[in-house]
Structure formats: C-alpha cells, structure tokens
Amino acid sequence: MRIKIRIISIILVACALLGTYVYARSDRSIFEDYSLFSGNKTTVRLWYTDDTMTPYLQSKAVAYSESNSKVRIEPVLVSGLEYLEAINKASVNEDNYPDLYIITNDSLEKAYLAGLATEIEGGGEFLSKGVFPDAAINSVTYKGKKIAYPFYFETSSLIYNKTYLENMAVENMQTELDAAEGEAAQEETDEAVSEGEIPEEDAASEDVNPEITQGMIDEVVAENLPLNISDILKFAENYNAPEQVEAVFKWDVTDIFYNYFFVGNYMNVGGEAGDDVNQIDIYNTDTISCMKIYQQLNQFFAIDADSIDYDKVVQDFIDGKVVFTIATTDIIKKIDDAKASGECDFEFAVADMPGLTGDFGSRTMSVTECLVVNGLSENAVEANEVARYLCSDNSGDIYKLSNKVAAHYGVQYDNPNLATFVGVYADSVPMPKTIETSNLWMELEIAFTKIWNGEDCNSTLKNVCESIMTQVTGSPYTAEALPDPDDDAITAGLTEDVEDND
C-alpha cells in the first residue's frame, strides 16, 4: 500500500514540476501544450476578416487535418477594425493568438515593423515566377525579403457584352457575304449580256452563302476588341446599337480602383515592390497627359460623377444597357447569379485592360490578400507549412466556395474569364506598402473626380504630389511646375483613329 502511495506521489510531483517548466517556457499550461502529447495535434490558428472565406477555409482545414497527423488548422473569423493592433495584443497577452493571418499587401510594412511578419524560409524558391505572377511576388516583397505568401487578389479589367459583339460580327460578315454574292451575280449577268443572252428576271446565283461558323464569329470579335480607349470611341461611332443600349462605355469615374489604369503605367509609388520611398514619381508630363485624356473622355461618355457608383454600373451592364465597362472579379458571380435567376440572357467576357491611345499605355492596380506567419508565433514552422498548402491549391475551390481568385497560376477554374483576370493581375501595380503614402489613394480619388468635372489637370496633380512628398520628407515640399502638355495634340491622339475611319 505504501509503495502505491509513494509511486503516486512521485508521479504527482513530476507532473507539478513539468507543469511549472512548461508554464515558465511558454505561458501555457501542460494541458494546452499539445506538442507534449503525441496523440494530439499542433493547432495553427488562422485569423481572417472576410466572412466569404469561411466555407473555403473550413473545407481546407478539414482536408488538411485528414492528411496531416501532426497539425490542424483552426480558422478564426475576427473583426477587421484595428486588425493589426488586435493581432499584436493577442500575440503578447493571450494564448489564443493567430499563428497565421490574412491581410492586404499594403499593410505588410506595418506588420513587419511591428514584428508581426518575418522573412519566410525559402521564399525565393517557393515564390517562383513559374508559379506566381510578378504582381503576386512583388506584393509580398519588402526590402528584398519575402515576408508573406500571396493568397488571392482583386484587380480590374475591361468587360464586354459578348452577345452584342457577336451579333455585330454576324451582321458585318453577312453584309460582306451579301455584297460578294451581289457582285458575283452582277458579273454573271454582265457576262450573259455580253454573249447575247438575256437572263431571266428571276435568275440568281445558285451558290449558297457559306455558313457563318462560331469560329468565324470568334475571330471577328477578337479582331474588334479595343486595344485602347480610342478604339472604343471608334466603335461607338460605327456601332448600330440595340434599343436598350444607353452607353457604349461606362464605368465608375469616382473610384480609384477603376480609374488608376489611366496613370498606372507612368506613376511610380515605391518601385515595383511598393516599398521604397525614394522611388516616388507622381507628377510628370506623362501623368498630366494621361489625366488630360481622362478628362476629355467626359465629352464622349457623359457620366455624372455625382450620381455614378460601381453597383449601378454593374447592374446596367448586366441589364444590357452598357457594351463595355471596367469591373473587378466580383462581376463574374453577379453575372452568373443573374443568369441563374433568369434575369440575364447575355454572354459576357473579360479582355485585357486597353491602353489609352496609340502613344499612351495603361496599367491597372491590384490588391493581394496575403497569408502572413505571425513573427511572434511559436508554431512558425507549422504555420509556414499551412500557408504553402493553401497557396498550392489548384482545385479551384477557392472560387467555388468563396468567389475569390487565387494569386498563383495553375488553378482549374470552370470560367475562362477568371484566367483572363489572372493574366491582367500578373502585369498590375500592387498597392504600395509604404506607410508614408497610405493616404495617396484617397487623394488620387479626389483628384480624379475634380479633373473629371473640369478642374485643371496640371495643378491638381501637382497638389497631390506636394501633399504626399510632404508626408514622405517630413517637411513642406514644393514641386517645380511642369509645362502643360498640348491639349490639341492629346485630342488628336485620342480621336485620330475615329477621324481616319470616317
């Protein structure tokens, strides 16, 4: 009896000592440190703020647990308010802090400087250009280091009513075929008359017009897709629009996300990775010229900046009132939902973002949602493994379950338009990470609205530049005024194709 008591006492003392050791080591009780028990799994807590991701993350958590005997994923939906502050507070003061979290790429500098992000192991090898687009890699690069994993993205591009363009293609081809048939018939008549024969009045060519195939239609549609905005103007001049069409081209002129492509090719904010305050070029001759082009479009596409909004534009487009628009990836689901409910009979497609004119190109903006390994996590190895697992998923479930488009190549999507968006994303400008330029987008959005409504392009851009550079340098900044680009030359560049066509 005494022996049993002594054995039990020894066990209890050992447990107490072990518990004290574990507490001192990690601030966890012995029962919370799963690594001490081979039968339990290490939990990787994944924080996120977008509820639409819940179905996907839960599905992948189950799949990962079934295939991994040592680690399980615990997705945790939290508020997006003061998100990084909440992560920091939980990591320092609580046990249930995130080992991994999702955040937009423009917040990565703040996360890194707070110690909540760190360089990932083997990032250069895993984030290879054959697997991830340049924009994805740039979005998670900070001072030459890969500090996160690109998970999914949002960007904008040109969307068009495919039904309208196909109908126009058929009409044009039929007109050409009818003309060719008429010429052939006239030649036969002229030949018969020259030989002294009088053709019967109802005589006609026995040749039948060749069938217009879908392949022929697709080829003509592809040839007529606009390469730049001036092509859309030319299209508008020659398009015999159906009765319900209210505008050939319409987009939200008040939202920077749908306007940035006008200056994206010539405005530099932080370099390719958006992390270098020594590379800022907002106010230059090219950006002024591009804003003048933007302003002149108000003459061709009368869009009221005071009443326009993205949701209304999308609905008008789905209703067949608009031929071309600028939209983000969310429009694909909205179109599919409208079709499923019988509220839309049109086919739509995504095209590359057009340039502005033959002289000025474009480049759209993107935001990448990133998986970040918490720099304060004790499960960093496991968190990295989970992040790589999610960023290697090619099943297409991320769109099927949560309507998001993955930031890597090779995903099997049912809709080919999503692949086009990936291509547009690859060449996009990631939102910069620099804290000093965090309010640039708000200032640009205000500037675009002012310019659309007629304010001077040169001075408006100069003011934006001075405001941002004052924040960057920490002292009042005055930019040297640049000469105003010639309005007539810009107008000629925008309309010359239309005039040539006429």
Residue pairs with C-beta under 8 A, 6 or more apart in sequence:
15 30
18 30
19 29
19 30
22 28
22 29
22 30
22 33
22 36
23 29
23 30
26 33
26 378
27 95
28 95
30 36
32 95
34 40
34 41
34 42
34 43
35 42
41 65
41 68
41 69
41 70
41 71
41 72
42 70
42 71
42 72
42 379
42 382
43 71
43 72
43 73
43 74
43 99
43 379
44 71
44 72
44 73
44 74
44 99
44 100
44 379
44 382
44 383
44 386
45 74
45 76
45 96
45 97
45 98
45 99
45 100
46 57
46 61
46 73
46 74
46 75
46 76
46 98
46 99
46 100
46 101
46 102
46 386
47 76
47 78
47 87
47 98
47 100
47 101
47 102
48 57
48 75
48 76
48 77
48 78
48 101
48 102
49 77
49 78
49 79
49 80
49 83
49 102
50 80
50 102
50 369
51 77
52 402
52 403
52 404
53 75
53 102
53 402
53 404
54 75
54 77
54 402
55 401
55 402
56 397
56 398
56 401
56 402
56 404
57 73
57 75
57 402
58 75
59 397
59 401
60 73
60 389
60 390
60 393
60 397
61 72
61 73
61 74
61 75
64 71
64 72
64 73
64 386
64 389
65 71
65 72
65 73
70 382
71 382
71 385
71 386
73 386
76 96
76 98
78 86
79 86
83 103
84 103
84 107
84 110
84 111
84 114
84 116
87 97
87 98
87 101
87 116
87 374
88 114
88 116
90 96
90 97
90 98
91 97
91 98
91 116
91 374
91 376
91 377
92 376
97 374
97 376
97 377
98 374
98 377
99 373
99 374
99 377
99 378
99 379
99 380
99 382
99 383
100 371
100 372
100 373
100 374
100 377
100 383
100 386
100 387
101 371
101 372
101 374
102 151
102 369
102 370
102 371
102 372
103 111
103 148
103 369
103 370
103 372
104 367
104 368
104 369
104 370
104 431
105 139
105 140
105 148
105 150
105 274
105 367
105 368
105 369
105 370
105 430
105 431
105 433
106 274
106 367
106 431
106 432
106 433
106 438
107 433
108 117
108 140
108 142
108 147
108 148
108 370
108 372
108 433
109 142
109 275
109 433
109 434
109 435
110 435
111 117
111 147
111 372
112 118
112 142
112 147
112 375
115 375
115 376
116 372
116 374
116 375
116 376
117 147
117 148
117 372
117 373
117 374
117 375
118 147
118 373
118 375
118 380
119 145
119 146
119 147
120 126
120 146
120 147
120 148
120 149
120 373
120 384
120 387
121 384
123 140
123 145
123 146
123 147
124 146
126 149
126 388
127 136
127 137
127 140
127 146
127 149
127 150
129 137
130 409
131 408
131 409
131 410
132 150
132 407
132 408
132 409
133 407
133 408
133 409
133 422
133 425
133 426
133 427
134 272
134 426
134 427
135 153
135 366
135 368
135 425
135 426
135 427
135 428
135 429
135 430
136 150
136 153
136 368
136 407
136 408
136 425
136 426
137 146
137 150
138 272
138 273
138 274
138 430
139 150
139 153
139 273
139 274
139 366
139 368
139 370
139 407
139 430
139 431
140 146
140 147
140 148
140 149
140 150
140 368
140 370
141 147
141 273
141 275
142 273
142 275
142 433
143 275
147 372
148 370
148 371
148 372
148 373
149 370
149 371
149 372
149 387
149 388
149 390
149 391
150 368
150 370
150 391
150 407
150 408
151 368
151 369
151 370
151 371
151 390
151 391
151 406
151 407
152 368
152 369
152 398
152 404
152 405
152 406
152 407
153 366
153 367
153 368
153 369
153 405
153 407
153 425
154 328
154 329
154 330
154 366
154 367
154 369
154 405
155 328
155 329
155 364
155 365
155 366
155 367
155 421
155 424
155 425
155 428
156 257
156 258
156 261
156 326
156 327
156 328
156 353
156 364
156 365
156 424
157 326
157 327
157 350
157 351
157 352
157 353
157 364
157 420
157 421
157 424
158 226
158 324
158 325
158 326
158 350
158 351
158 352
158 353
158 354
159 317
159 324
159 325
159 326
159 327
159 331
159 348
159 349
159 350
159 351
160 225
160 323
160 324
160 325
160 348
160 349
160 351
161 317
161 320
161 322
161 323
161 324
161 346
161 347
161 348
162 221
162 346
162 347
162 348
162 349
163 345
163 346
163 347
163 348
164 242
164 245
164 320
164 323
164 346
165 221
165 224
165 225
165 323
166 217
166 221
166 347
168 224
168 239
168 240
169 217
169 220
169 221
169 224
170 212
170 217
171 240
172 220
173 212
173 216
173 217
173 220
174 209
174 212
177 209
177 210
177 212
178 209
181 205
181 207
181 209
184 205
184 207
185 204
185 205
188 199
188 205
189 199
189 203
192 198
192 199
193 199
224 235
225 351
226 232
226 235
226 324
226 351
226 354
227 354
227 355
228 354
228 355
228 356
228 357
228 358
228 362
229 293
229 297
229 354
229 355
229 356
229 357
229 494
230 356
230 357
230 358
230 493
230 494
230 495
230 496
230 497
230 498
231 354
231 497
232 248
232 249
232 324
232 354
233 300
233 494
233 495
233 497
233 498
234 497
234 498
234 501
235 248
235 323
236 248
236 249
236 300
237 498
237 501
237 502
238 501
239 248
239 323
241 248
241 323
242 320
244 319
244 320
244 321
245 320
245 321
245 322
245 323
246 316
246 321
246 322
247 301
247 303
247 316
247 321
247 322
247 323
248 301
248 322
248 323
248 324
249 301
249 322
249 323
249 324
249 325
250 301
250 303
250 313
250 316
250 317
250 322
250 324
250 325
251 258
251 303
251 313
251 325
251 326
251 327
252 258
252 259
252 308
252 309
252 310
252 313
252 326
253 259
253 303
253 305
253 308
253 448
253 449
253 452
254 305
254 308
254 309
254 445
254 448
254 449
254 452
255 310
255 445
256 365
256 441
256 444
256 445
256 448
257 328
257 365
258 310
258 326
258 327
258 328
259 294
259 444
259 445
259 448
260 364
260 365
260 429
260 444
261 326
261 353
261 362
261 363
261 364
261 365
262 290
262 291
262 293
262 294
262 356
262 362
262 448
263 287
263 290
263 291
264 362
264 363
264 364
264 365
264 428
264 429
265 286
265 290
265 360
265 361
265 362
265 363
266 284
266 286
266 287
266 290
266 360
267 281
267 282
267 287
268 279
268 280
268 281
268 282
269 279
269 280
269 282
269 432
269 434
269 437
269 440
270 276
270 277
270 279
270 280
270 432
270 433
270 434
270 437
271 279
273 430
273 433
274 429
274 430
274 431
274 432
274 433
274 434
275 432
275 433
275 434
276 434
277 434
277 436
277 437
277 472
280 437
280 468
280 469
280 472
282 440
282 461
282 464
282 465
282 468
282 469
283 461
283 462
283 464
283 465
283 479
283 482
284 482
285 482
285 483
285 485
286 360
287 461
288 457
288 458
288 461
288 482
288 484
288 485
289 360
289 485
289 490
290 356
290 360
291 448
291 451
291 457
291 460
291 461
292 457
292 485
292 487
292 490
293 356
293 357
293 360
293 490
293 493
293 494
294 448
294 451
294 452
295 451
295 452
295 454
295 457
296 490
296 491
296 494
297 494
298 452
298 454
303 452
305 449
305 452
305 453
310 327
313 322
313 325
313 327
314 325
314 327
314 331
314 334
316 322
317 325
317 327
317 331
317 348
318 334
318 335
318 338
318 343
318 344
318 346
319 344
320 344
320 346
326 353
329 403
329 404
329 405
329 418
329 421
330 403
332 350
332 403
332 415
332 417
332 418
333 403
335 344
335 348
336 415
338 344
339 345
348 417
349 417
349 420
350 417
350 420
350 421
350 424
351 420
352 420
352 423
352 424
353 362
353 363
353 364
353 424
354 362
355 361
355 362
356 362
356 494
357 493
357 494
358 493
358 496
358 497
359 493
360 493
363 427
363 428
363 429
364 424
364 428
364 429
365 428
365 429
365 430
365 431
366 425
366 428
366 429
366 430
366 431
367 430
367 431
368 407
368 430
368 431
369 404
369 407
371 387
371 390
371 391
373 380
373 383
373 384
373 387
374 380
374 383
377 383
391 406
391 407
391 408
392 408
393 406
393 411
394 410
394 411
394 412
395 411
395 412
396 411
396 412
396 413
396 414
398 404
398 405
398 406
398 411
399 405
399 406
399 411
399 413
399 415
399 418
400 414
405 411
405 413
405 418
405 421
405 422
405 425
407 425
409 422
411 422
413 419
431 441
432 440
434 472
436 468
436 471
436 472
437 468
437 471
437 472
439 471
440 464
440 468
443 464
443 467
443 468
444 464
447 460
447 461
447 463
447 464
450 460
451 457
451 460
458 481
458 482
458 484
462 479
462 481
462 482
465 479
466 477
466 478
466 479
469 477
469 479
470 476
470 477
